Amino acid sequence: MSSATALIGSEARLLARNPGVVIWTVVLPVAAAIVIASIPSARRPVDSFDGLSVFQVYQPILALFVLAMLAVQAMPDVLTRYREMGVLKRLRTTPVSPALLLAAQFVLIMAVSFVCLALIVVIPGIISGQWPHHLVGFVVSYLLACWAFLGLGMVIASLFRNAKVAAGFGTLGFFVLQFFAGLWIPRSTMPGWMHTISNLTPSGAGTQALADTATTGWPPIGFFGTLIVWAAVATAIAMRTFKWE
């Protein structure tokens, strides 16, 4: 337990020393949520957004923005660099096993993402008065999205041995996920075929599940099913292909 705590603390300090990652993953989405919630017109229902406000549309997208940055960009970059530098190989001779390092990455990403989620929900909620309608469902939706996104990040870390290549594919994966989440084109305004594809992606299903639980209640079970399938398949692929050396 002491080794795990020390390792998590060490990895957290390394993350904090990278200001670019911290700004993009923490400051930017939280600040964006606060700004949107502070605009009165952004809190009013919009017909083209299926009766949701701009804030209600973009709150789940910003929550998944944090998760995508950490899971498919930061984590693969860290693990592939450690593999390149022989860190994982040297850990085999210490009480801190490579598996413990992997667990520390998971705990750190989950902790940071949930802190950001709380900030994105609480501060704008105080400002706008718009709180998640079904809090339990909201948290369950986010947990499933975490599992799916972390699985994808592990696949990237498993398939690519070079840190620069992994970072490139992580960046590509981030933009694809955010596109289907509706960052640039809100999901409600997407063409029918694009909306269908979005529903089948982890970011699209995650966004809709978060939006539904935030505004009405439990989402259609199909969105949970999509997240679980992506998470299970990605985790299985990562476990079969991941190499420590």
DATAMO-V88417 format. One record per residue. N is the residue number from 1. PHI is phi as a letter, one per 20 degrees, with the letter a starting at -180 (none if undefined). Layout:
N:PHI, N:PHI
This chain:
1:none, 2:f, 3:f, 4:f, 5:f, 6:f, 7:f, 8:f, 9:f, 10:f, 11:f, 12:f, 13:f, 14:f, 15:f, 16:f, 17:f, 18:d, 19:f, 20:f, 21:f, 22:f, 23:f, 24:f, 25:e, 26:d, 27:f, 28:f, 29:f, 30:f, 31:f, 32:f, 33:f, 34:f, 35:f, 36:f, 37:f, 38:e, 39:e, 40:g, 41:f, 42:f, 43:d, 44:e, 45:f, 46:c, 47:g, 48:f, 49:d, 50:l, 51:n, 52:e, 53:e, 54:g, 55:f, 56:f, 57:f, 58:e, 59:g, 60:f, 61:f, 62:f, 63:f, 64:f, 65:g, 66:g, 67:f, 68:f, 69:f, 70:f, 71:e, 72:d, 73:d, 74:f, 75:f, 76:f, 77:f, 78:f, 79:f, 80:f, 81:f, 82:f, 83:f, 84:f, 85:e, 86:n, 87:f, 88:f, 89:f, 90:f, 91:f, 92:f, 93:e, 94:c, 95:f, 96:e, 97:f, 98:g, 99:f, 100:f, 101:f, 102:f, 103:f, 104:f, 105:f, 106:f, 107:f, 108:f, 109:f, 110:f, 111:f, 112:f, 113:f, 114:f, 115:f, 116:f, 117:f, 118:f, 119:f, 120:f, 121:e, 122:f, 123:f, 124:f, 125:f, 126:f, 127:f, 128:e, 129:m, 130:d, 131:d, 132:g, 133:f, 134:c, 135:f, 136:f, 137:f, 138:f, 139:f, 140:f, 141:f, 142:f, 143:f, 144:f, 145:f, 146:g, 147:f, 148:f, 149:f, 150:f, 151:f, 152:f, 153:f, 154:f, 155:f, 156:f, 157:f, 158:e, 159:e, 160:d, 161:e, 162:e, 163:f, 164:f, 165:f, 166:f, 167:f, 168:f, 169:f, 170:f, 171:f, 172:f, 173:f, 174:f, 175:f, 176:f, 177:f, 178:f, 179:f, 180:f, 181:f, 182:o, 183:f, 184:e, 185:c, 186:g, 187:g, 188:f, 189:d, 190:f, 191:g, 192:g, 193:f, 194:f, 195:f, 196:f, 197:f, 198:g, 199:f, 200:e, 201:e, 202:f, 203:f, 204:f, 205:f, 206:f, 207:f, 208:f, 209:f, 210:f, 211:f, 212:f, 213:f, 214:f, 215:d, 216:c, 217:a, 218:f, 219:f, 220:g, 221:g, 222:f, 223:f, 224:f, 225:f, 226:f, 227:f, 228:f, 229:f, 230:g, 231:f, 232:f, 233:f, 234:f, 235:f, 236:f, 237:f, 238:f, 239:f, 240:e, 241:d, 242:f, 243:c, 244:f, 245:c
